[in-house]
Amino acid sequence: MLNNQELLNSKMVKELLHIKGDATLWRYLKEDKLPQPTFNISRNTRLWDKNELLAHLTAKSQENTQGVSYERLSV
């Protein structure tokens, strides 16, 4: 399972998303802007599958795009 999987720790996720603080990362998780970590190694170590993370972000982006265009059409 892990052979083709690129795993990202929280620091790498923050760099990918261009966010600085841990609080922002955890708020994004709480708001479902990010998927939950694929692996919880310990209280302080969590890992995300890069492909799963990117797929989640793409889906959220498409949802937001569709919602915005729908609102514009209905006005």
CORKACOR-V6874 format. One record per pair of residues at least 12 apart in sequence whose C-alpha atoms are under 6 Angstrom apart, sorted by the first residue. I is the first residue (numbers start at 1). GAP is how many residues later the second one is. D is the distance in whole Angstrom. If there is no record, write none. Layout:
i=I gap=GAP d=D
i=I gap=GAP d=D
//
This chain:
i=6 gap=43 d=6
i=6 gap=44 d=6
i=7 gap=40 d=6
i=7 gap=41 d=5
i=7 gap=42 d=5
i=7 gap=43 d=6
i=8 gap=39 d=5
i=8 gap=40 d=5
i=9 gap=37 d=6
i=9 gap=38 d=5
//
